[in-house]
Amino acid sequence: MVRELIPEMVGGGGETVQTRGAVRVFISSTIEDLGVYRQRAEEAVIRAGCTPTLLKYWGPSGRPPLSECLRRIAESDLLVVIVAYRYGWVPDQKPASDHKSITWLEVEQACKKGRKGHKEVLAFLVDGKHPWPEEDKEEFRITRALREGKATPDLLRAVQHDIDRLADFRALLSKNFTWESFTTPADLAGKVAVALLERRMGPHPPPVTHGDSLDWVFGLPPNVAWGLRPQLREDLARYLKRELRHGASRFEIRGLKTTAKAPRRQQGRK
């Protein structure tokens, strides 16, 4: 009736511990505009008991950036892609007519079938209604050029082209992959953690029946994620509320003292 939820990934001091069999998650996004979001996503991956992989600096191994990115993805198990209002760098190695950004190419690499099949892609797209800094949008390149007296017809065409390709990329992600919208860094982190928890937990354990109530009980080792328990509790609360729709009256996570109950109208459903 009780199952382990997360393996030992974080020690008492908060350091990352590489555990055998841990799911390796590659985080893909533009960098300058999404730095804080990437950091919070990385923390969420660790909280979910996975190992994050992301390139914070280019060229540490002396390899071309594109080949290094694609190599890292090939070695990962799952890709988390975060998209806002920047299209990003287009590698010179690709034909100009292709004009696919590094993030787009990383998604394509994840979809290639290898020895273990293709990687699952989880897409997170910024909510169009959420306020966003103008300087972190593609069109700000034109504003900046006008201020500096460097605006040209070629720049206008290039920016418009990148905006159009970004729309194509977002449409591709929303049509072909599991995706969610996000707003703040905290909102993204919670959704990344929940998505990974859902996949790590797999099929639901056998339910525990107590009279008319139907419960699911999950076990969490007591020495897991000591320094991250408060945030992990928030992530799990999101997960529990979402999973209650499957018919349970109550979920319990042992080790975190985390429980959730279904709304009154759901109580007693089988």
N, C-alpha and C positions, 0 to 999 in steps of 0.2 A: 504494500500500500504506500510505501514511502520510497522516493527515488532521489538520487543525488542531482542537484540542479546545476551546480557550477564546480569545476575542479579547482584545486588550489592554484591560484594565479598571482596573488598579491600577498607578500609576507607582512609581518607585523609592522615593519617600517614603511610599507607602501611601495617597496621596490617590485618591479615586474619580474616574475619567475616564469621561465619558459618550461612549460610542462609537455610531456610526451603526448602526442595526439591532439594538442590544442589547435583549434581552427585558426588559420592564418587569414587575416582580413586586410586586403589592400584598400587604402583610402585614396580615392581619385577626385581631384577638383582643381580649379584654378587656385593660385596660392595667395597673391597679394590681397585680393578682396575677401578671401575666406579663411584667413589665417586663424582667427579665433574659433571659427566653426570647425576647422580641421582639428584643432587642439581638443575641443570638447568631444568631437567624434572619436578621437583616439582614446580619450579617457573612458568613453562609453564602451568601446570595444574591450578594453581591459576589464571593466566592471562586469561585462557579460561573459568573462572567462575565456576570451579569445586573445590572440596575439596580433596587434596592429602592425601593418607594414605601410609606410609612407615615406616618400622622398622629400626631405626638408631642404636639402641642398643639392645642387646639380654637380655632377662630375666627380664624386669622391673616389671612384674606382678608375677614372681615366677613360671610361667608355662613353660613347655618344649618349646623351640623355635619353633618346628614344629607345635605344636597345636596352639600356639599364631599366627603364620603366617596364618594358615588355618582359624582360627577364624576371623581374620581381613579381609581376602578375602571374607568370607561368608557374612560379613557385608558391603562389598563394592558393587558398581554397575558395575564397569568396571576394567579390568586389563591391565596395560601397562607393557610389559616385554621388557627389554633391554638386548641384548646378544652381547658379544664381543668374547674374546679368552680364557676365564676362564670357566671351567665347574662348579666349586663351590662345596660347602659343600654337602655331601651326609648324610642325617640323619641316625642315628643308628637304628631308629625305623622301617626302611624299610628292607625287606629281602635283603641280599647281592646280590642275583642274579638280583634283580630289578635295583639296583645301579642308582637310579634317584636322581638328584640333587634337592636341595630345590627349585630352580627356576622352574624346570620341575614339581615338585609336586604342586607348586602354580598354574601353568597353568592348571593342571589336576583338582585342586579344583575349579577353576573358571568355568570349563566346566561341573561341576556337576549340575544337575537340582535341584533347591530349590523351595521355594514357588513362587519366581519371575522368575523362569527359570534359565538358565545358564547365566554367565556373558560374555559380549563381550570381546575378547582378541585382543589387538593391539600390534603387535610385531615390534620391531625395531632392525635390525641386522646390525652390523658394516660392512661397505663397505670393501670388501677384498682388494681393491686397496689403501685404505687410510693407511698411515704410522701409526704404532702402537708400543709402547714401548715393547721391547723384554721381559722386566721383568714383564709385565702384560699378558704374554701368559703362557699356561700350560707347555710348553716345557722348560721354564726357570727353573722349579723345578729341572730338570736334570743338567742344567748348574750350578746352585747354589750348588747342591750336589757335583758335580765334584770339584768345587772350595774349598769346605769345607772338601773334602775327605770322603764324606758320600754316594757316589753313590753305588747302589746295583742293582742286576738284578730285585729284587722285585719292586724297585722304578721305573725302566725303564718300566716294565710291567704295573704298576699302572698308570703312566703318559700316556702311549700309550692308555690304556683303557679309560681314561678320555677324551683324544683327540677324540677318536672314538665316545664316547657317546655324546660329544659336537656336533659333526657332525650330529649324529642322531637327536639330539634335534633341531638343526637349520633346518634340513630337515623337521621335523614334523611341525615346526612353519610356514615355507615358503609354505608348501603344504596345511595346514588346516586353516590358519588364515590370516587376512589382515595384510600385513607387508610392511615396507619400510626400505631402507638402510640408514645409517647415517655416518657422518664423525666426525666433531668437536662437542663439547658440544653445541655450538650455533646452529649448523645445526640440532641436535637432538631436541633441545628445540623448534625451529620453527616448525618442523614436528609434534611433539607431540601436540602443541597448535592448529595447523591447523586440525589435525585429530579429536581433541575434538570439535573444533568449528563446523566442518562439521556435527558431530553427534548432537550437541546441537541445531543447527539451523534447523535441520530436513528438511522437504520439502521446496522448494523455495517459497517465497511469490509471489503473483500475479505480473507479470511484468507490468511496466509502459511504455506505448508506446508514443513516441514523434516523430511524422513523421515516418521516416524510421528506427529510432533507437529503440532498445528494451532494457530497463533498469530494474535493480532490485535495490530497495532502502531498506536498513536495518537501523533501529533506534537503537542507543546506548544511554542509560541514561547518562546525562552529568556528574553525580557524581560517575561514575564507574572507578575504577583502575587509580586514579589520578597519583600515583607514578610510574605506569607501562605503561603509555600511549606510550612513545617512542617505547618500545619493542613490545607492543601490536599492534602498527601501522605496524611494520615489519611483524608480524604474519599474520595480516589481509591482507597485501599486497600479501603475498604468497597465501592466500586463494582466494583472488579475481582473481589473475592471473590464478589459477587452474580452477575456476568456469566459467571463460569467455568461456571456450570451450563448455559450455552448450548452447551457442547461443546468449548470451546477448552482447550488444555493450558496456555497461558500468555498473559498480557496484558502489554504494555509501554507505558508512557507516556514518550515521549521528552521530555527537558527537565526532568523531575523525578526521573529515575533510579528510577522506580517500576515494580516488576514484581510479578506474582503468579502462582503456579503452582497448578494444580488438585491436589486430594488424589490420592494414588497410585492410588486405585481409578478416577479419572477419566482418568488419563493414557492417551493414545492413542485416546480417543473421537473420532469424526468427526461 
